[in-house]
Amino acid sequence: MDPLDPNFVTHIRKVNRGGVHAAAILSGSVKAYESGLSIIRIGGKLMVVGVVSTQSGLSLELAFPTFS
């Protein structure tokens, strides 16, 4: 599986029937964060080791929702 393949996310979600249960991001790459967030299923776990620059423009609001 090539994460640079344009169909990577679609293929992973299809093979895993809706997404993976857990994913690990071991990089500070914005693309890695986008892919990781895209392949986990609802209720899945995301382990983050690398840190993305605050200037990356990446929004993690879906990963860390705030409820009022």
Distance bins in CASP14 RR format, pairs under 12 A and 6 or more apart:
PFRMAT RR
TARGET T0000
AUTHOR 0000-0000-0000
RMODE 2
METHOD distances of the structure
MODEL  1
1 7 0 0 0 0 0 1 0 0 0 0 0
1 8 1 0 0 1 0 0 0 0 0 0 0
1 9 0 0 0 0 0 1 0 0 0 0 0
1 10 0 0 0 0 0 1 0 0 0 0 0
1 11 1 0 0 1 0 0 0 0 0 0 0
1 12 1 0 0 1 0 0 0 0 0 0 0
1 14 0 0 0 0 0 1 0 0 0 0 0
1 15 0 0 0 0 1 0 0 0 0 0 0
1 16 0 0 0 0 0 1 0 0 0 0 0
1 20 0 0 0 0 0 1 0 0 0 0 0
1 35 0 0 0 0 0 1 0 0 0 0 0
1 39 0 0 0 0 0 1 0 0 0 0 0
2 8 1 0 0 1 0 0 0 0 0 0 0
2 9 0 0 0 0 0 1 0 0 0 0 0
2 11 0 0 0 0 1 0 0 0 0 0 0
2 12 0 0 0 0 0 1 0 0 0 0 0
2 35 0 0 0 0 0 1 0 0 0 0 0
3 9 0 0 0 0 1 0 0 0 0 0 0
3 11 0 0 0 0 0 1 0 0 0 0 0
3 12 0 0 0 0 1 0 0 0 0 0 0
3 23 0 0 0 0 0 1 0 0 0 0 0
3 25 0 0 0 0 0 1 0 0 0 0 0
3 27 0 0 0 0 0 1 0 0 0 0 0
3 29 0 0 0 0 0 1 0 0 0 0 0
3 31 0 0 0 0 1 0 0 0 0 0 0
3 32 1 0 0 1 0 0 0 0 0 0 0
3 34 0 0 0 0 0 1 0 0 0 0 0
3 35 1 0 1 0 0 0 0 0 0 0 0
3 36 0 0 0 0 1 0 0 0 0 0 0
3 38 0 0 0 0 0 1 0 0 0 0 0
3 39 0 0 0 0 1 0 0 0 0 0 0
4 29 0 0 0 0 0 1 0 0 0 0 0
4 31 0 0 0 0 1 0 0 0 0 0 0
4 32 0 0 0 0 0 1 0 0 0 0 0
4 35 0 0 0 0 1 0 0 0 0 0 0
5 11 1 0 0 1 0 0 0 0 0 0 0
5 12 0 0 0 0 0 1 0 0 0 0 0
5 35 0 0 0 0 0 1 0 0 0 0 0
6 35 0 0 0 0 0 1 0 0 0 0 0
7 13 0 0 0 0 0 1 0 0 0 0 0
7 14 0 0 0 0 1 0 0 0 0 0 0
7 15 0 0 0 0 0 1 0 0 0 0 0
7 38 0 0 0 0 0 1 0 0 0 0 0
8 14 0 0 0 0 0 1 0 0 0 0 0
8 15 0 0 0 0 0 1 0 0 0 0 0
8 31 0 0 0 0 0 1 0 0 0 0 0
8 32 0 0 0 0 0 1 0 0 0 0 0
8 34 0 0 0 0 0 1 0 0 0 0 0
8 35 1 0 0 1 0 0 0 0 0 0 0
8 36 0 0 0 0 0 1 0 0 0 0 0
8 38 0 0 0 0 1 0 0 0 0 0 0
8 39 0 0 0 0 1 0 0 0 0 0 0
9 15 0 0 0 0 0 1 0 0 0 0 0
9 16 0 0 0 0 0 1 0 0 0 0 0
9 18 0 0 0 0 0 1 0 0 0 0 0
9 19 0 0 0 0 1 0 0 0 0 0 0
9 20 0 0 0 0 0 1 0 0 0 0 0
9 23 0 0 0 0 0 1 0 0 0 0 0
9 31 0 0 0 0 0 1 0 0 0 0 0
9 34 0 0 0 0 1 0 0 0 0 0 0
9 35 1 0 0 1 0 0 0 0 0 0 0
9 36 0 0 0 0 1 0 0 0 0 0 0
9 37 0 0 0 0 1 0 0 0 0 0 0
9 38 1 0 1 0 0 0 0 0 0 0 0
9 39 1 0 1 0 0 0 0 0 0 0 0
9 40 0 0 0 0 0 1 0 0 0 0 0
10 16 0 0 0 0 0 1 0 0 0 0 0
10 18 0 0 0 0 0 1 0 0 0 0 0
10 19 0 0 0 0 0 1 0 0 0 0 0
10 35 0 0 0 0 0 1 0 0 0 0 0
10 38 0 0 0 0 1 0 0 0 0 0 0
10 39 0 0 0 0 1 0 0 0 0 0 0
11 18 0 0 0 0 0 1 0 0 0 0 0
11 19 0 0 0 0 0 1 0 0 0 0 0
11 20 0 0 0 0 0 1 0 0 0 0 0
11 35 0 0 0 0 0 1 0 0 0 0 0
11 38 0 0 0 0 0 1 0 0 0 0 0
11 39 0 0 0 0 1 0 0 0 0 0 0
12 18 0 0 0 0 1 0 0 0 0 0 0
12 19 1 0 0 1 0 0 0 0 0 0 0
12 20 1 0 0 1 0 0 0 0 0 0 0
12 21 0 0 0 0 0 1 0 0 0 0 0
12 23 0 0 0 0 1 0 0 0 0 0 0
12 35 0 0 0 0 1 0 0 0 0 0 0
12 36 0 0 0 0 1 0 0 0 0 0 0
12 38 0 0 0 0 1 0 0 0 0 0 0
12 39 1 0 1 0 0 0 0 0 0 0 0
12 40 0 0 0 0 1 0 0 0 0 0 0
12 41 0 0 0 0 0 1 0 0 0 0 0
13 19 1 0 1 0 0 0 0 0 0 0 0
13 20 0 0 0 0 1 0 0 0 0 0 0
13 23 0 0 0 0 0 1 0 0 0 0 0
13 35 0 0 0 0 0 1 0 0 0 0 0
13 36 0 0 0 0 0 1 0 0 0 0 0
13 38 1 0 0 1 0 0 0 0 0 0 0
13 39 1 0 0 1 0 0 0 0 0 0 0
13 40 0 0 0 0 1 0 0 0 0 0 0
13 41 0 0 0 0 1 0 0 0 0 0 0
13 42 0 0 0 0 0 1 0 0 0 0 0
14 20 0 0 0 0 0 1 0 0 0 0 0
14 39 0 0 0 0 0 1 0 0 0 0 0
15 39 0 0 0 0 0 1 0 0 0 0 0
16 22 0 0 0 0 0 1 0 0 0 0 0
16 23 0 0 0 0 0 1 0 0 0 0 0
16 39 1 0 0 1 0 0 0 0 0 0 0
16 40 0 0 0 0 1 0 0 0 0 0 0
16 41 1 0 0 1 0 0 0 0 0 0 0
16 44 0 0 0 0 0 1 0 0 0 0 0
17 41 0 0 0 0 1 0 0 0 0 0 0
18 38 0 0 0 0 0 1 0 0 0 0 0
18 39 0 0 0 0 1 0 0 0 0 0 0
18 40 0 0 0 0 1 0 0 0 0 0 0
18 41 1 0 1 0 0 0 0 0 0 0 0
18 42 0 0 0 0 1 0 0 0 0 0 0
18 43 0 0 0 0 0 1 0 0 0 0 0
18 44 0 0 0 0 0 1 0 0 0 0 0
19 35 0 0 0 0 0 1 0 0 0 0 0
19 36 0 0 0 0 0 1 0 0 0 0 0
19 37 0 0 0 0 0 1 0 0 0 0 0
19 38 0 0 0 0 1 0 0 0 0 0 0
19 39 1 0 1 0 0 0 0 0 0 0 0
19 40 1 0 0 1 0 0 0 0 0 0 0
19 41 1 1 0 0 0 0 0 0 0 0 0
19 42 0 0 0 0 1 0 0 0 0 0 0
19 43 0 0 0 0 0 1 0 0 0 0 0
19 44 0 0 0 0 1 0 0 0 0 0 0
19 45 0 0 0 0 0 1 0 0 0 0 0
19 46 0 0 0 0 0 1 0 0 0 0 0
20 35 0 0 0 0 0 1 0 0 0 0 0
20 36 0 0 0 0 1 0 0 0 0 0 0
20 37 0 0 0 0 0 1 0 0 0 0 0
20 38 0 0 0 0 0 1 0 0 0 0 0
20 39 1 0 1 0 0 0 0 0 0 0 0
20 40 1 0 1 0 0 0 0 0 0 0 0
20 41 1 0 0 1 0 0 0 0 0 0 0
20 42 0 0 0 0 0 1 0 0 0 0 0
20 43 0 0 0 0 0 1 0 0 0 0 0
20 44 1 0 0 1 0 0 0 0 0 0 0
20 45 0 0 0 0 1 0 0 0 0 0 0
20 46 0 0 0 0 1 0 0 0 0 0 0
20 47 0 0 0 0 0 1 0 0 0 0 0
21 39 0 0 0 0 0 1 0 0 0 0 0
21 40 1 0 0 1 0 0 0 0 0 0 0
21 41 1 0 0 1 0 0 0 0 0 0 0
21 42 0 0 0 0 0 1 0 0 0 0 0
21 43 0 0 0 0 1 0 0 0 0 0 0
21 44 1 0 1 0 0 0 0 0 0 0 0
21 45 1 0 0 1 0 0 0 0 0 0 0
21 46 0 0 0 0 0 1 0 0 0 0 0
21 47 0 0 0 0 0 1 0 0 0 0 0
22 36 0 0 0 0 0 1 0 0 0 0 0
22 39 0 0 0 0 0 1 0 0 0 0 0
22 40 1 0 0 1 0 0 0 0 0 0 0
22 41 0 0 0 0 1 0 0 0 0 0 0
22 43 0 0 0 0 1 0 0 0 0 0 0
22 44 1 0 0 1 0 0 0 0 0 0 0
22 45 1 0 1 0 0 0 0 0 0 0 0
22 46 1 0 0 1 0 0 0 0 0 0 0
22 47 1 0 0 1 0 0 0 0 0 0 0
22 48 0 0 0 0 0 1 0 0 0 0 0
23 32 0 0 0 0 1 0 0 0 0 0 0
23 33 0 0 0 0 0 1 0 0 0 0 0
23 34 0 0 0 0 0 1 0 0 0 0 0
23 35 0 0 0 0 1 0 0 0 0 0 0
23 36 1 0 1 0 0 0 0 0 0 0 0
23 37 0 0 0 0 1 0 0 0 0 0 0
23 38 0 0 0 0 1 0 0 0 0 0 0
23 39 1 0 1 0 0 0 0 0 0 0 0
23 40 1 0 1 0 0 0 0 0 0 0 0
23 41 0 0 0 0 1 0 0 0 0 0 0
23 43 0 0 0 0 0 1 0 0 0 0 0
23 44 0 0 0 0 1 0 0 0 0 0 0
23 45 1 0 0 1 0 0 0 0 0 0 0
23 46 1 0 1 0 0 0 0 0 0 0 0
23 47 1 0 0 1 0 0 0 0 0 0 0
23 48 0 0 0 0 1 0 0 0 0 0 0
23 49 0 0 0 0 0 1 0 0 0 0 0
23 63 0 0 0 0 0 1 0 0 0 0 0
24 32 0 0 0 0 1 0 0 0 0 0 0
24 33 0 0 0 0 0 1 0 0 0 0 0
24 35 0 0 0 0 0 1 0 0 0 0 0
24 36 0 0 0 0 1 0 0 0 0 0 0
24 39 0 0 0 0 0 1 0 0 0 0 0
24 40 0 0 0 0 0 1 0 0 0 0 0
24 45 0 0 0 0 1 0 0 0 0 0 0
24 46 1 0 0 1 0 0 0 0 0 0 0
24 47 1 0 1 0 0 0 0 0 0 0 0
24 48 1 0 0 1 0 0 0 0 0 0 0
24 49 1 0 0 1 0 0 0 0 0 0 0
24 50 0 0 0 0 0 1 0 0 0 0 0
25 31 0 0 0 0 0 1 0 0 0 0 0
25 32 1 0 1 0 0 0 0 0 0 0 0
25 33 1 0 1 0 0 0 0 0 0 0 0
25 34 0 0 0 0 1 0 0 0 0 0 0
25 35 0 0 0 0 1 0 0 0 0 0 0
25 36 1 0 1 0 0 0 0 0 0 0 0
25 37 0 0 0 0 1 0 0 0 0 0 0
25 38 0 0 0 0 0 1 0 0 0 0 0
25 39 0 0 0 0 0 1 0 0 0 0 0
25 40 0 0 0 0 0 1 0 0 0 0 0
25 45 0 0 0 0 0 1 0 0 0 0 0
25 46 1 0 0 1 0 0 0 0 0 0 0
25 47 1 0 0 1 0 0 0 0 0 0 0
25 48 1 0 1 0 0 0 0 0 0 0 0
25 49 1 0 0 1 0 0 0 0 0 0 0
25 50 1 0 0 1 0 0 0 0 0 0 0
25 51 0 0 0 0 1 0 0 0 0 0 0
25 52 0 0 0 0 1 0 0 0 0 0 0
25 58 0 0 0 0 0 1 0 0 0 0 0
25 60 0 0 0 0 0 1 0 0 0 0 0
25 63 0 0 0 0 0 1 0 0 0 0 0
26 32 1 0 0 1 0 0 0 0 0 0 0
26 33 0 0 0 0 0 1 0 0 0 0 0
26 36 0 0 0 0 0 1 0 0 0 0 0
26 46 0 0 0 0 0 1 0 0 0 0 0
26 47 0 0 0 0 1 0 0 0 0 0 0
26 48 0 0 0 0 1 0 0 0 0 0 0
26 49 1 0 1 0 0 0 0 0 0 0 0
26 50 1 0 0 1 0 0 0 0 0 0 0
26 51 0 0 0 0 0 1 0 0 0 0 0
27 33 0 0 0 0 1 0 0 0 0 0 0
27 34 0 0 0 0 0 1 0 0 0 0 0
27 35 0 0 0 0 0 1 0 0 0 0 0
27 36 0 0 0 0 0 1 0 0 0 0 0
27 47 0 0 0 0 0 1 0 0 0 0 0
27 48 0 0 0 0 1 0 0 0 0 0 0
27 49 1 0 0 1 0 0 0 0 0 0 0
27 50 1 0 1 0 0 0 0 0 0 0 0
27 51 0 0 0 0 1 0 0 0 0 0 0
27 52 0 0 0 0 1 0 0 0 0 0 0
28 34 0 0 0 0 0 1 0 0 0 0 0
28 36 0 0 0 0 0 1 0 0 0 0 0
28 48 0 0 0 0 1 0 0 0 0 0 0
28 49 0 0 0 0 1 0 0 0 0 0 0
28 50 1 0 1 0 0 0 0 0 0 0 0
28 51 1 0 0 1 0 0 0 0 0 0 0
28 52 1 0 1 0 0 0 0 0 0 0 0
28 53 0 0 0 0 1 0 0 0 0 0 0
28 56 0 0 0 0 1 0 0 0 0 0 0
28 58 0 0 0 0 1 0 0 0 0 0 0
29 35 0 0 0 0 1 0 0 0 0 0 0
29 36 0 0 0 0 0 1 0 0 0 0 0
29 48 0 0 0 0 0 1 0 0 0 0 0
29 49 0 0 0 0 0 1 0 0 0 0 0
29 50 0 0 0 0 1 0 0 0 0 0 0
29 51 0 0 0 0 0 1 0 0 0 0 0
29 52 1 0 0 1 0 0 0 0 0 0 0
29 53 0 0 0 0 0 1 0 0 0 0 0
29 56 0 0 0 0 1 0 0 0 0 0 0
29 58 0 0 0 0 0 1 0 0 0 0 0
30 36 0 0 0 0 0 1 0 0 0 0 0
30 37 0 0 0 0 0 1 0 0 0 0 0
30 50 0 0 0 0 0 1 0 0 0 0 0
30 51 0 0 0 0 0 1 0 0 0 0 0
30 52 1 0 1 0 0 0 0 0 0 0 0
30 53 0 0 0 0 1 0 0 0 0 0 0
30 54 0 0 0 0 0 1 0 0 0 0 0
30 55 0 0 0 0 0 1 0 0 0 0 0
30 56 1 0 1 0 0 0 0 0 0 0 0
30 57 1 0 0 1 0 0 0 0 0 0 0
30 58 1 0 1 0 0 0 0 0 0 0 0
30 59 0 0 0 0 0 1 0 0 0 0 0
30 60 0 0 0 0 0 1 0 0 0 0 0
31 37 0 0 0 0 0 1 0 0 0 0 0
31 38 0 0 0 0 0 1 0 0 0 0 0
31 52 0 0 0 0 0 1 0 0 0 0 0
31 56 0 0 0 0 0 1 0 0 0 0 0
31 58 0 0 0 0 1 0 0 0 0 0 0
32 38 0 0 0 0 0 1 0 0 0 0 0
32 39 0 0 0 0 0 1 0 0 0 0 0
32 46 0 0 0 0 0 1 0 0 0 0 0
32 47 0 0 0 0 0 1 0 0 0 0 0
32 48 0 0 0 0 1 0 0 0 0 0 0
32 49 0 0 0 0 0 1 0 0 0 0 0
32 50 0 0 0 0 1 0 0 0 0 0 0
32 51 0 0 0 0 0 1 0 0 0 0 0
32 52 0 0 0 0 1 0 0 0 0 0 0
32 56 0 0 0 0 0 1 0 0 0 0 0
32 58 0 0 0 0 0 1 0 0 0 0 0
33 39 0 0 0 0 0 1 0 0 0 0 0
33 40 0 0 0 0 0 1 0 0 0 0 0
33 46 0 0 0 0 1 0 0 0 0 0 0
33 47 0 0 0 0 0 1 0 0 0 0 0
33 48 1 0 0 1 0 0 0 0 0 0 0
33 49 0 0 0 0 0 1 0 0 0 0 0
33 50 0 0 0 0 1 0 0 0 0 0 0
33 51 0 0 0 0 0 1 0 0 0 0 0
33 52 1 0 1 0 0 0 0 0 0 0 0
33 53 0 0 0 0 0 1 0 0 0 0 0
33 56 0 0 0 0 1 0 0 0 0 0 0
33 57 0 0 0 0 0 1 0 0 0 0 0
33 58 1 0 1 0 0 0 0 0 0 0 0
33 59 0 0 0 0 1 0 0 0 0 0 0
33 60 1 0 0 1 0 0 0 0 0 0 0
33 62 0 0 0 0 0 1 0 0 0 0 0
33 63 0 0 0 0 1 0 0 0 0 0 0
34 40 0 0 0 0 0 1 0 0 0 0 0
34 46 0 0 0 0 0 1 0 0 0 0 0
34 52 0 0 0 0 0 1 0 0 0 0 0
34 56 0 0 0 0 0 1 0 0 0 0 0
34 57 0 0 0 0 0 1 0 0 0 0 0
34 58 1 0 0 1 0 0 0 0 0 0 0
34 59 0 0 0 0 0 1 0 0 0 0 0
34 60 0 0 0 0 0 1 0 0 0 0 0
34 62 0 0 0 0 0 1 0 0 0 0 0
34 63 0 0 0 0 0 1 0 0 0 0 0
35 46 0 0 0 0 0 1 0 0 0 0 0
35 58 0 0 0 0 0 1 0 0 0 0 0
36 44 0 0 0 0 0 1 0 0 0 0 0
36 45 0 0 0 0 0 1 0 0 0 0 0
36 46 1 0 0 1 0 0 0 0 0 0 0
36 47 0 0 0 0 0 1 0 0 0 0 0
36 48 0 0 0 0 1 0 0 0 0 0 0
36 58 0 0 0 0 0 1 0 0 0 0 0
36 60 0 0 0 0 0 1 0 0 0 0 0
36 62 0 0 0 0 0 1 0 0 0 0 0
36 63 0 0 0 0 1 0 0 0 0 0 0
37 44 0 0 0 0 0 1 0 0 0 0 0
37 45 0 0 0 0 0 1 0 0 0 0 0
37 46 1 0 0 1 0 0 0 0 0 0 0
37 48 0 0 0 0 0 1 0 0 0 0 0
37 52 0 0 0 0 0 1 0 0 0 0 0
37 58 0 0 0 0 1 0 0 0 0 0 0
37 59 0 0 0 0 1 0 0 0 0 0 0
37 60 1 0 0 1 0 0 0 0 0 0 0
37 61 0 0 0 0 0 1 0 0 0 0 0
37 62 1 0 0 1 0 0 0 0 0 0 0
37 63 1 0 0 1 0 0 0 0 0 0 0
37 64 0 0 0 0 0 1 0 0 0 0 0
38 46 0 0 0 0 0 1 0 0 0 0 0
38 62 0 0 0 0 0 1 0 0 0 0 0
38 63 0 0 0 0 0 1 0 0 0 0 0
39 45 0 0 0 0 0 1 0 0 0 0 0
39 46 0 0 0 0 1 0 0 0 0 0 0
40 46 1 0 1 0 0 0 0 0 0 0 0
40 47 0 0 0 0 0 1 0 0 0 0 0
40 48 0 0 0 0 0 1 0 0 0 0 0
40 62 0 0 0 0 0 1 0 0 0 0 0
40 63 0 0 0 0 1 0 0 0 0 0 0
42 62 0 0 0 0 0 1 0 0 0 0 0
42 63 0 0 0 0 0 1 0 0 0 0 0
43 62 0 0 0 0 0 1 0 0 0 0 0
43 63 0 0 0 0 0 1 0 0 0 0 0
43 65 0 0 0 0 0 1 0 0 0 0 0
44 63 0 0 0 0 0 1 0 0 0 0 0
45 63 0 0 0 0 0 1 0 0 0 0 0
46 60 0 0 0 0 1 0 0 0 0 0 0
46 62 0 0 0 0 0 1 0 0 0 0 0
46 63 1 0 0 1 0 0 0 0 0 0 0
46 64 0 0 0 0 0 1 0 0 0 0 0
47 63 0 0 0 0 0 1 0 0 0 0 0
48 58 0 0 0 0 0 1 0 0 0 0 0
48 60 0 0 0 0 1 0 0 0 0 0 0
48 63 0 0 0 0 1 0 0 0 0 0 0
48 64 0 0 0 0 0 1 0 0 0 0 0
50 56 0 0 0 0 0 1 0 0 0 0 0
51 58 0 0 0 0 0 1 0 0 0 0 0
51 60 0 0 0 0 0 1 0 0 0 0 0
52 58 1 0 1 0 0 0 0 0 0 0 0
52 59 0 0 0 0 0 1 0 0 0 0 0
52 60 0 0 0 0 1 0 0 0 0 0 0
52 63 0 0 0 0 0 1 0 0 0 0 0
54 60 0 0 0 0 0 1 0 0 0 0 0
59 65 0 0 0 0 0 1 0 0 0 0 0
60 66 0 0 0 0 0 1 0 0 0 0 0
END
